[in-house]
Amino acid sequence: MFEPAAVDPVVDMLAELATGGRALELGIGTGRIALPLARRGIPVHGIDLSQAMLARLRAKPGGDAIGVTIGDFATTRVHGTFSVAYLVFNTIMNLTTQAAQVACFRNVAAHLHPGGCFVIEAGIPDLRRLPPGQTAVPFHISPTRWAFDIYDVATQAMSSNYVENSGGEGGQGEGKCTSIPFRYVWPSELDLMAQLAGLRLSERWDGWTRQPFTSESRQHVSIWEKPTT
């Protein structure tokens, strides 16, 4: 995800939407997108809870020049207004309740100036791959590592789960299990959250290079705009 082929299209679109104004990244992390966007001359401010990730951001060239506010991006306010706010790589799903996701849209709307945009990159829930009667979808299988998503279709809760065997293919070592909670959300539900926050859908693409969004799309990049009147 740090390769130019993955980063450059994201930065291209965000720089275009910023139109020379300020950009707000929710969940700025280690600066994968913020740093190259700042190098394009776009002032970037970030919000993040992870001190460890922000330490890695600060250690990178140019990292000290990016303003960061520590906090929950669903509710944390920063000074001023922005031309574009963005959440990339499924980060909206790190908010594990519908109420928190709705609060995030309202928080972003309060930060945008009229005509500003909110951009989200997220996957489409992979429920069509669920076998009948099962709740888990594997996405990585190897002799020493297994990874799978577990879905609860009643609550839209999900988790990404990783199992590693440190003993190699022989399986004699200790196992390590990690589970990360999310709340999956459909594009139409995000549109309603945007409407509640006073934003309106402007564009939706299959990806950052503006491929058409279709019923077969596995991900989407959606842009909502704050009206000027």
C-alpha positions as CSV (number, residue, x, y, z in Angstrom):
1,M,0.0,0.0,0.0
2,F,3.0,2.3,0.2
3,E,4.0,1.8,-3.4
4,P,3.6,4.7,-5.8
5,A,1.0,2.8,-7.8
6,A,-1.2,2.7,-4.8
7,V,-0.5,6.1,-3.3
8,D,-0.2,8.4,-6.4
9,P,-3.9,8.1,-7.6
10,V,-5.1,8.9,-4.1
11,V,-2.9,11.9,-3.8
12,D,-3.9,13.1,-7.3
13,M,-7.6,13.1,-6.5
14,L,-7.2,14.6,-3.1
15,A,-5.0,17.4,-4.4
16,E,-7.5,18.1,-7.1
17,L,-10.4,18.3,-4.6
18,A,-8.4,20.5,-2.2
19,T,-8.1,23.2,-4.9
20,G,-5.2,24.7,-2.9
21,G,-7.0,24.7,0.4
22,R,-6.4,22.8,3.6
23,A,-6.9,19.0,3.9
24,L,-8.0,17.1,7.0
25,E,-7.1,13.4,7.3
26,L,-9.1,11.3,9.8
27,G,-6.9,8.5,11.1
28,I,-3.7,10.0,9.7
29,G,-1.6,7.1,11.0
30,T,2.0,7.0,9.8
31,G,1.4,9.6,7.0
32,R,1.2,7.2,4.0
33,I,-1.1,9.7,2.3
34,A,-0.6,12.9,4.3
35,L,3.1,13.2,3.5
36,P,3.0,13.0,-0.3
37,L,-0.1,15.2,-0.3
38,A,1.8,17.8,1.8
39,R,4.6,17.6,-0.8
40,R,2.1,18.7,-3.4
41,G,1.8,22.0,-1.5
42,I,-1.5,21.1,0.3
43,P,-1.5,22.0,4.0
44,V,-2.6,18.8,5.9
45,H,-3.8,18.4,9.4
46,G,-4.5,15.0,10.9
47,I,-6.4,13.4,13.7
48,D,-5.4,10.1,15.3
49,L,-5.5,8.2,18.6
50,S,-2.4,6.1,18.1
51,Q,0.7,7.7,19.7
52,A,2.9,4.9,18.2
53,M,1.7,5.6,14.7
54,L,2.2,9.3,15.1
55,A,5.8,8.7,16.4
56,R,6.5,6.9,13.1
57,L,5.0,9.8,11.2
58,R,7.2,12.3,13.1
59,A,10.3,10.2,12.3
60,K,9.8,10.5,8.5
61,P,11.1,13.4,6.4
62,G,8.5,16.2,6.6
63,G,6.6,14.6,9.3
64,D,7.3,17.3,11.9
65,A,5.7,19.9,9.6
66,I,2.2,18.2,9.6
67,G,-0.1,19.3,12.4
68,V,-1.8,16.5,14.3
69,T,-4.5,16.5,17.0
70,I,-4.7,13.5,19.3
71,G,-8.2,12.2,19.6
72,D,-11.1,10.2,18.3
73,F,-11.8,11.4,14.7
74,A,-15.5,10.9,15.2
75,T,-15.8,13.8,17.7
76,T,-12.4,15.6,17.9
77,R,-12.5,19.2,16.6
78,V,-9.6,21.2,15.3
79,H,-9.2,24.8,14.5
80,G,-10.3,26.3,11.2
81,T,-12.1,24.9,8.1
82,F,-11.0,22.7,5.3
83,S,-11.5,22.2,1.6
84,V,-11.4,18.4,1.8
85,A,-11.6,15.8,4.6
86,Y,-10.8,12.2,3.9
87,L,-10.9,8.6,5.4
88,V,-9.0,6.0,3.3
89,F,-8.5,2.3,3.4
90,N,-11.7,1.2,5.3
91,T,-10.9,3.5,8.2
92,I,-14.6,4.5,8.6
93,M,-15.2,0.9,9.7
94,N,-12.8,1.3,12.7
95,L,-15.8,3.2,14.2
96,T,-17.6,0.1,15.5
97,T,-21.1,1.6,16.1
98,Q,-23.6,3.3,13.7
99,A,-23.8,6.2,16.2
100,A,-20.1,6.8,16.0
101,Q,-20.1,6.7,12.2
102,V,-23.0,9.2,12.1
103,A,-21.1,11.4,14.5
104,C,-18.1,11.3,12.2
105,F,-20.1,12.7,9.3
106,R,-21.4,15.5,11.5
107,N,-17.9,16.2,12.7
108,V,-16.6,16.4,9.2
109,A,-19.4,18.6,8.0
110,A,-18.6,21.1,10.8
111,H,-15.0,21.2,9.6
112,L,-15.7,21.8,5.9
113,H,-16.2,25.2,4.4
114,P,-19.1,25.5,1.9
115,G,-18.2,23.7,-1.3
116,G,-15.8,21.4,0.6
117,C,-15.7,17.6,0.1
118,F,-15.6,14.5,2.3
119,V,-14.0,11.5,0.7
120,I,-14.2,7.9,1.9
121,E,-12.5,4.8,0.5
122,A,-14.1,1.6,1.8
123,G,-14.7,-2.0,0.7
124,I,-18.1,-3.5,-0.1
125,P,-19.1,-6.1,2.5
126,D,-18.1,-9.4,1.1
127,L,-21.3,-11.2,2.1
128,R,-21.8,-12.8,-1.3
129,R,-18.8,-15.0,-0.6
130,L,-20.3,-16.4,2.7
131,P,-21.1,-20.1,2.3
132,P,-24.6,-21.0,3.3
133,G,-24.9,-21.2,7.1
134,Q,-21.4,-19.8,7.7
135,T,-20.2,-16.4,8.9
136,A,-16.5,-16.5,8.0
137,V,-14.7,-15.6,4.7
138,P,-10.9,-16.4,4.4
139,F,-8.7,-13.9,2.7
140,H,-5.3,-15.5,3.3
141,I,-4.2,-19.1,3.7
142,S,-0.6,-20.3,3.9
143,P,1.2,-23.1,5.9
144,T,2.0,-20.7,8.7
145,R,-0.7,-18.0,8.5
146,W,-4.4,-17.9,8.2
147,A,-6.6,-14.8,8.0
148,F,-10.4,-14.5,7.8
149,D,-13.2,-12.1,8.3
150,I,-16.2,-13.0,10.5
151,Y,-19.5,-11.2,9.8
152,D,-22.6,-10.8,12.0
153,V,-25.3,-9.8,9.5
154,A,-27.8,-8.9,12.3
155,T,-25.6,-6.2,13.8
156,Q,-23.2,-5.4,10.9
157,A,-20.4,-6.2,13.3
158,M,-17.4,-7.9,11.8
159,S,-13.8,-8.7,12.7
160,S,-10.6,-9.5,10.8
161,N,-8.8,-12.4,12.5
162,Y,-5.2,-13.5,12.0
163,V,-3.7,-16.8,13.2
164,E,0.0,-17.4,13.0
165,N,2.0,-20.5,13.8
166,S,5.6,-19.5,14.7
167,G,6.7,-23.1,14.4
168,G,6.6,-23.1,10.6
169,E,5.0,-25.7,8.5
170,G,5.6,-28.4,11.0
171,G,3.2,-26.7,13.4
172,Q,5.3,-27.3,16.5
173,G,5.7,-23.7,17.7
174,E,3.3,-21.4,19.6
175,G,0.3,-20.0,17.9
176,K,-0.7,-16.3,17.9
177,C,-4.2,-15.1,17.4
178,T,-5.2,-11.5,16.7
179,S,-8.8,-10.1,16.2
180,I,-9.6,-6.6,15.1
181,P,-13.2,-5.4,15.4
182,F,-15.0,-3.3,12.7
183,R,-18.5,-2.3,11.7
184,Y,-19.2,-2.8,8.0
185,V,-21.3,-0.2,6.2
186,W,-23.0,-0.1,2.8
187,P,-22.6,2.9,0.4
188,S,-26.3,3.6,0.7
189,E,-26.1,3.8,4.5
190,L,-23.1,6.2,4.1
191,D,-25.3,8.4,1.8
192,L,-27.9,8.6,4.5
193,M,-25.3,9.5,7.1
194,A,-24.1,12.3,4.8
195,Q,-27.7,13.5,4.4
196,L,-28.1,13.7,8.1
197,A,-25.0,15.8,8.3
198,G,-26.1,18.2,5.6
199,L,-23.9,16.7,2.8
200,R,-24.9,15.4,-0.6
201,L,-23.3,12.8,-2.8
202,S,-21.2,14.2,-5.6
203,E,-19.4,11.2,-7.1
204,R,-18.9,7.5,-6.5
205,W,-16.2,5.5,-8.2
206,D,-14.9,1.9,-8.1
207,G,-11.4,3.3,-7.2
208,W,-9.1,6.2,-7.2
209,T,-8.6,6.1,-10.9
210,R,-12.3,6.8,-11.4
211,Q,-13.5,3.4,-12.8
212,P,-17.3,3.2,-12.9
213,F,-18.9,1.9,-9.7
214,T,-21.1,-1.1,-10.5
215,S,-22.9,-4.0,-8.8
216,E,-19.8,-6.0,-9.2
217,S,-17.5,-3.5,-7.5
218,R,-15.6,-4.7,-4.4
219,Q,-14.8,-1.3,-3.2
220,H,-15.8,2.4,-3.6
221,V,-14.4,5.9,-3.4
222,S,-17.3,8.2,-2.5
223,I,-17.3,12.0,-2.4
224,W,-19.9,14.1,-0.6
225,E,-20.1,17.9,-0.9
226,K,-21.1,20.5,1.6
227,P,-23.6,22.8,-0.2
228,T,-22.6,26.4,-0.8
229,T,-26.1,27.7,0.1
